[in-house]
Amino acid sequence: MLEIKEKSITVSVDASKCDACQSKACAEACKKFARGILVIKDGKPSVAHLTESEVLRLGTECLACEIACQFDGNKAISIDIEVDGLPEYLAKRGLA
């Protein structure tokens, strides 16, 4: 599992699904809708060509890679967005 940490999100890639993916839609979406930090290396998405601080600085948190992967790829990408206070809010309302 590849994890890419941006400012307020974590992009998780199940790289085992990437080998069978023909479209590599995630990298194309990143290039089209963001700054193109996600590239394909050895058949899998990668940000290894950047330092951790460059990923934090250049990542736009646009979610395009996840959407493209879900619709045109192999459903390998998920994005977690931490919302401060959300667990407490849900628990207070009995929704947790």
N, C-alpha and C positions, 0 to 999 in steps of 0.2 A: 504494500500500500504506500503510495506516494502522497505526502502531505505538503501542501504549499501554504505557508502562513502569509497572509497579507495583513493590512492594518486592523481590520475588524472581522475578517472571515478566514476560514480554513477550507481550502480546496482539497478534497480527498479523491485520489484516483486509484481505482482498483486495476492496477496495471495488467493483471492476468486477463482482463477482457480486451485489452488494447491490441494484442497480437491478431485477433480475429476481425478487428475493425478495418473496414476497407476505406472509409471516408476520411478518417482523421479530422473530423469536423471541428473538434475542439480548438486545434491550432489555427485553422482557417478563421474561425469566429474570433479568436483572440487577435489575430492580425487585422481583421476587418473592423471590429467594434471596440478594440482597446489598443494597447501599445505593442501587441505581439510578443509578449514575454514568454508565452507558452509555445515551445517548438517541439517538433517530433525528432527524437533521437533514438536510434535502434528500435524504431517502430512504436515508441511510447512517448507520451507527453513528458516534457522535461523543462526545468528552469535551471539546470545545472550550469549553464553558461553564464549565469548571473550570481552575484553574491547575495547573501540574505538581505543585506541592507538595500541592494538594488531592487530586489523583489518587493520589499516594503515601499520603496520610493516610487517604483514604476507601475506596480499593480493598481488597477483602477477599480477593482471589485465590481465589475460590470455584470457578472454572472453569465456572460455569453458562452463560455466554454461548457458550463453545465447544461444549458438549454440546447446547444448544438449537439452535444453528446447524447442527450435524451432523445432528441428527434431524429438526428441523422447519423448518430454513432452507435456505440454498443452499450450505452447506459452504464458507463464506468465511473462517471464523475458525480460527486455530490458536494454541496457547499454547506458548511455549517456557519450560521451567523449567530453569535452570542448577543442576546439582548439583555442588558443589565436590568435586574428587577423582575424579569418575566416569570421565573419560577415562583417567586413570592406572590406576584399578581395572580397567577393561575391557582396557586394553593389557597389564597384568600377567597377566591370565588368557587372553590371546589372543582376546579377543572384540571388539576394536576394528576 
